[in-house]
Amino acid sequence: MEFNYNVIEIFTSEDVKYQGKPISTAIIDCVRNSKIAARCIVSKAIAGCYENGEVASNNIELLSYNMPLKIEIILPSAELDMLLPKIEELVVDGIIAVEDMAVKTHRTTSKLIPSYLRVKDVMTANPICVTESTTAGEILTILLGANFNVVPVVDSNKRPIGIITQGDLIKKAGVPIHLGLLAEFEKSKVEQYLEGVASKKAKEFMSSPVKTVFEDKLLSEAVDRMIANNLKRMPVVNKEGLITGMLSRLDVFKIITAKTPDWKRFKSQNVKVSDIKYVRDIMERDIHTVKKNTPVDEIIRFIDSNEIEHVAVIDDSGHLVGIISDRDIVGFFAEHKAGLIDYLLALLPLSEISKRHEDLIKKTKMKIAADVMKSDLITVSEEARIDEAINLMVKHVIKLLPVVDENNIFKGMISRDALLRAGLHNN
């Protein structure tokens, strides 16, 4: 069986540029960013001549080094009308030809993290930093108003000497709950209950020494290090050891979302793609669930005893109908936040809430899981590719994704960590 392909041939030279970029680089970027099943080859000649009489040679006596280039792009015929106009715009000096090609097979291997990317291409530059003398109160103010929960500690020369994570704030600084929950309370209440914590200095509770990554290191190697050390973020340094950025899992996911080809489109063009991983291969199946009619106090004890932040809600047939998080539990006590924060900041286990607020639980209309859960869920099919799951997480800024089958039967969860590990395995 043969498939209809085309070859776009460009005959140009080394000196040709498009918007200051070498023509070969501009064309490669164009093909790559089109996310189509195309291959591009650049060949450099050893000699030649041009229409204007110029001679190109590797003979030093001729003092001419503007060597001819031949750039070939092989692609399915269905993509030609989309790509060719872009190529024609780029080639400001040269000849473009198109030929038919009968292809017998087209095979490729999937890669989620492009091998050419380096940390500096992906990192978040110019991160917010603190010093050893920065107080816990100042750090909390920074983090509660940000979309991250880690901050690097630097010396006077901007060299990383430590890092402060959410775990450091809870275990070492005395902050009683994770930042997502703390942000739910009124600022005045937070300040009131954190008076004893706010004056502590960063040097008292930061993690040190800190693992860093060089900005010119390959991204795949940096991700490998993050996984090996169970890190969600790493400070990035230059060759002088000065901090230049932060690399996070979300940064990696964003670049995967931007660079991953359309594998479904490849398949429709009979391109055989190997080593694709699916959600079913990496999802966590043994996930805690509750029923729609489970009492709220039981859910609180359930979350507490299993040390989890989320629980899935299913109906009698196993269909996923909702998710309950510890933040939803906070919302359950929306009208009694002062009482709730009393128990939280006293470091009582979650199960104690049902005792302290027994009357409230009896009187409230929200008595069961169905009243507390979120039902507007973002889910992913167990048959989806992991790049599709990554796209959903990036688009909706979520850390955990429920997995369902074609009948919406709950199958498990997929996390950022699992996706990162799977993404590295594919490289």
GIBELRA-V176229 format. One record per residue. RES is the residue in one letter. D_FIRST is the distance of its C-alpha to the first C-alpha in Angstrom with 1 decimal. Layout:
BEGIN
res=RES d_first=D_FIRST
res=RES d_first=D_FIRST
END
This chain:
BEGIN
res=M d_first=0.0
res=E d_first=3.8
res=F d_first=6.9
res=N d_first=10.2
res=Y d_first=12.9
res=N d_first=16.3
res=V d_first=18.9
res=I d_first=22.5
res=E d_first=24.8
res=I d_first=28.5
res=F d_first=31.2
res=T d_first=34.4
res=S d_first=37.1
res=E d_first=38.7
res=D d_first=41.6
res=V d_first=39.6
res=K d_first=40.0
res=Y d_first=39.2
res=Q d_first=42.1
res=G d_first=43.4
res=K d_first=40.2
res=P d_first=38.4
res=I d_first=35.5
res=S d_first=33.0
res=T d_first=34.2
res=A d_first=34.2
res=I d_first=30.5
res=I d_first=29.4
res=D d_first=31.4
res=C d_first=30.0
res=V d_first=26.3
res=R d_first=27.3
res=N d_first=29.4
res=S d_first=26.7
res=K d_first=25.0
res=I d_first=21.5
res=A d_first=18.3
res=A d_first=19.4
res=R d_first=20.6
res=C d_first=23.6
res=I d_first=25.0
res=V d_first=28.6
res=S d_first=29.7
res=K d_first=33.4
res=A d_first=34.6
res=I d_first=37.7
res=A d_first=39.1
res=G d_first=38.8
res=C d_first=40.7
res=Y d_first=40.6
res=E d_first=41.6
res=N d_first=45.0
res=G d_first=45.8
res=E d_first=45.5
res=V d_first=44.4
res=A d_first=42.6
res=S d_first=43.2
res=N d_first=43.7
res=N d_first=46.9
res=I d_first=49.7
res=E d_first=52.1
res=L d_first=50.1
res=L d_first=50.3
res=S d_first=47.0
res=Y d_first=44.4
res=N d_first=42.3
res=M d_first=39.1
res=P d_first=36.1
res=L d_first=33.1
res=K d_first=29.5
res=I d_first=27.5
res=E d_first=23.7
res=I d_first=21.8
res=I d_first=18.1
res=L d_first=16.9
res=P d_first=14.6
res=S d_first=15.6
res=A d_first=17.1
res=E d_first=19.6
res=L d_first=20.7
res=D d_first=23.6
res=M d_first=24.9
res=L d_first=25.1
res=L d_first=25.9
res=P d_first=29.4
res=K d_first=30.4
res=I d_first=29.5
res=E d_first=31.4
res=E d_first=34.4
res=L d_first=34.4
res=V d_first=34.3
res=V d_first=37.9
res=D d_first=37.9
res=G d_first=34.9
res=I d_first=32.1
res=I d_first=28.8
res=A d_first=25.8
res=V d_first=22.4
res=E d_first=19.4
res=D d_first=15.8
res=M d_first=13.1
res=A d_first=9.4
res=V d_first=8.6
res=K d_first=6.3
res=T d_first=8.5
res=H d_first=11.7
res=R d_first=14.5
res=T d_first=18.1
res=T d_first=21.3
res=S d_first=23.6
res=K d_first=27.1
res=L d_first=29.8
res=I d_first=32.5
res=P d_first=31.3
res=S d_first=32.5
res=Y d_first=34.3
res=L d_first=36.6
res=R d_first=40.2
res=V d_first=42.9
res=K d_first=44.6
res=D d_first=41.5
res=V d_first=41.6
res=M d_first=45.3
res=T d_first=47.8
res=A d_first=50.2
res=N d_first=54.0
res=P d_first=54.5
res=I d_first=57.8
res=C d_first=59.9
res=V d_first=63.2
res=T d_first=65.9
res=E d_first=67.8
res=S d_first=70.6
res=T d_first=68.5
res=T d_first=69.7
res=A d_first=67.7
res=G d_first=68.8
res=E d_first=67.3
res=I d_first=64.1
res=L d_first=63.8
res=T d_first=64.4
res=I d_first=61.6
res=L d_first=59.1
res=L d_first=60.1
res=G d_first=59.4
res=A d_first=56.0
res=N d_first=52.5
res=F d_first=52.7
res=N d_first=54.9
res=V d_first=55.2
res=V d_first=57.3
res=P d_first=57.8
res=V d_first=61.4
res=V d_first=62.1
res=D d_first=65.2
res=S d_first=67.1
res=N d_first=64.6
res=K d_first=61.5
res=R d_first=60.4
res=P d_first=59.1
res=I d_first=61.6
res=G d_first=60.4
res=I d_first=58.4
res=I d_first=59.5
res=T d_first=57.2
res=Q d_first=57.8
res=G d_first=58.6
res=D d_first=61.2
res=L d_first=62.9
res=I d_first=63.1
res=K d_first=64.0
res=K d_first=66.2
res=A d_first=67.4
res=G d_first=68.3
res=V d_first=66.0
res=P d_first=65.8
res=I d_first=62.4
res=H d_first=59.1
res=L d_first=58.9
res=G d_first=56.8
res=L d_first=59.7
res=L d_first=62.4
res=A d_first=61.1
res=E d_first=61.7
res=F d_first=65.4
res=E d_first=67.9
res=K d_first=68.5
res=S d_first=72.2
res=K d_first=71.6
res=V d_first=69.2
res=E d_first=71.8
res=Q d_first=74.5
res=Y d_first=72.9
res=L d_first=71.5
res=E d_first=74.9
res=G d_first=75.2
res=V d_first=71.8
res=A d_first=71.5
res=S d_first=73.9
res=K d_first=72.0
res=K d_first=70.6
res=A d_first=67.0
res=K d_first=68.1
res=E d_first=69.4
res=F d_first=66.1
res=M d_first=63.2
res=S d_first=60.8
res=S d_first=61.4
res=P d_first=60.2
res=V d_first=57.0
res=K d_first=53.5
res=T d_first=52.1
res=V d_first=48.9
res=F d_first=48.8
res=E d_first=47.3
res=D d_first=45.1
res=K d_first=43.6
res=L d_first=39.9
res=L d_first=39.3
res=S d_first=37.3
res=E d_first=40.4
res=A d_first=42.8
res=V d_first=40.9
res=D d_first=41.0
res=R d_first=44.8
res=M d_first=45.2
res=I d_first=43.6
res=A d_first=45.5
res=N d_first=48.8
res=N d_first=48.0
res=L d_first=48.6
res=K d_first=47.6
res=R d_first=48.9
res=M d_first=49.9
res=P d_first=52.1
res=V d_first=50.5
res=V d_first=52.7
res=N d_first=52.7
res=K d_first=53.8
res=E d_first=57.4
res=G d_first=56.9
res=L d_first=57.5
res=I d_first=55.6
res=T d_first=53.0
res=G d_first=51.0
res=M d_first=49.9
res=L d_first=46.5
res=S d_first=45.7
res=R d_first=42.9
res=L d_first=42.6
res=D d_first=42.2
res=V d_first=39.2
res=F d_first=37.7
res=K d_first=38.2
res=I d_first=36.3
res=I d_first=33.4
res=T d_first=33.4
res=A d_first=33.5
res=K d_first=30.8
res=T d_first=28.2
res=P d_first=24.9
res=D d_first=23.6
res=W d_first=21.4
res=K d_first=20.8
res=R d_first=19.5
res=F d_first=17.2
res=K d_first=15.8
res=S d_first=15.3
res=Q d_first=13.1
res=N d_first=10.8
res=V d_first=13.0
res=K d_first=13.9
res=V d_first=17.7
res=S d_first=19.9
res=D d_first=23.7
res=I d_first=24.1
res=K d_first=27.5
res=Y d_first=28.5
res=V d_first=32.0
res=R d_first=32.3
res=D d_first=32.1
res=I d_first=35.1
res=M d_first=37.3
res=E d_first=40.8
res=R d_first=41.2
res=D d_first=44.9
res=I d_first=46.2
res=H d_first=49.7
res=T d_first=49.9
res=V d_first=52.7
res=K d_first=53.1
res=K d_first=54.0
res=N d_first=57.6
res=T d_first=58.2
res=P d_first=61.6
res=V d_first=61.5
res=D d_first=64.0
res=E d_first=61.7
res=I d_first=58.8
res=I d_first=61.0
res=R d_first=62.0
res=F d_first=58.4
res=I d_first=57.2
res=D d_first=60.2
res=S d_first=60.0
res=N d_first=56.3
res=E d_first=56.6
res=I d_first=53.7
res=E d_first=53.3
res=H d_first=51.0
res=V d_first=50.7
res=A d_first=48.2
res=V d_first=49.7
res=I d_first=48.1
res=D d_first=49.3
res=D d_first=50.0
res=S d_first=46.4
res=G d_first=45.1
res=H d_first=43.8
res=L d_first=44.3
res=V d_first=47.0
res=G d_first=48.4
res=I d_first=49.1
res=I d_first=52.6
res=S d_first=53.4
res=D d_first=56.7
res=R d_first=56.9
res=D d_first=56.8
res=I d_first=59.7
res=V d_first=61.6
res=G d_first=61.0
res=F d_first=62.4
res=F d_first=65.7
res=A d_first=65.5
res=E d_first=69.1
res=H d_first=70.4
res=K d_first=68.8
res=A d_first=72.1
res=G d_first=72.4
res=L d_first=68.8
res=I d_first=69.2
res=D d_first=72.4
res=Y d_first=70.5
res=L d_first=67.6
res=L d_first=69.8
res=A d_first=71.9
res=L d_first=68.8
res=L d_first=69.1
res=P d_first=66.1
res=L d_first=64.2
res=S d_first=65.6
res=E d_first=69.1
res=I d_first=68.2
res=S d_first=68.5
res=K d_first=72.0
res=R d_first=73.2
res=H d_first=71.8
res=E d_first=72.3
res=D d_first=74.2
res=L d_first=71.5
res=I d_first=68.8
res=K d_first=70.9
res=K d_first=71.7
res=T d_first=68.4
res=K d_first=66.1
res=M d_first=63.1
res=K d_first=63.5
res=I d_first=60.0
res=A d_first=56.6
res=A d_first=55.5
res=D d_first=58.2
res=V d_first=57.2
res=M d_first=53.4
res=K d_first=51.0
res=S d_first=48.6
res=D d_first=46.6
res=L d_first=44.1
res=I d_first=41.0
res=T d_first=38.6
res=V d_first=35.2
res=S d_first=32.8
res=E d_first=32.3
res=E d_first=28.5
res=A d_first=28.7
res=R d_first=27.6
res=I d_first=30.7
res=D d_first=30.2
res=E d_first=30.6
res=A d_first=33.8
res=I d_first=35.0
res=N d_first=34.5
res=L d_first=36.7
res=M d_first=39.3
res=V d_first=39.6
res=K d_first=39.6
res=H d_first=42.3
res=V d_first=44.1
res=I d_first=44.2
res=K d_first=44.4
res=L d_first=43.4
res=L d_first=40.7
res=P d_first=40.9
res=V d_first=37.8
res=V d_first=37.2
res=D d_first=34.7
res=E d_first=33.3
res=N d_first=36.7
res=N d_first=38.7
res=I d_first=40.0
res=F d_first=41.2
res=K d_first=39.4
res=G d_first=40.8
res=M d_first=41.1
res=I d_first=39.3
res=S d_first=41.4
res=R d_first=41.1
res=D d_first=41.8
res=A d_first=39.0
res=L d_first=36.5
res=L d_first=37.9
res=R d_first=37.5
res=A d_first=34.0
res=G d_first=33.1
res=L d_first=34.7
res=H d_first=32.9
res=N d_first=29.5
res=N d_first=30.7
END
